[in-house]
Amino acid sequence: MSAYDVILAPVITENATMLAEQRKYTFKVDFRANKYQIKDAVEKIFGVQVQKVNTMHVRGKLKRQGRTFGYTSKWKKAVVTLKPESKTIEFFEGI
């Protein structure tokens, strides 16, 4: 897998934005990726030094549309902590 196959998208939520102030960044990652692959991918794509990677599986939520019930897709989330001497990650440089 290439680095762009491992990191699918950044997670931009209120909680993820507050974590970014502590040098922790949240990403949606490939379900099969392990912590070592995630670390290498973030270092390669953003040019930063990663200290720690925490991963979790996010279950799909039960949703309803009319009389029909279904689940949203399950996905894997990674919270990446950067080393103190590393630069920060800017997702919205053009804004």
Helices and strands as residue ranges (DSSP letters): H 3-6, E 7-10, H 14-20, E 24-29, H 35-46, E 50-58, E 62-65, E 68-71, E 75-82
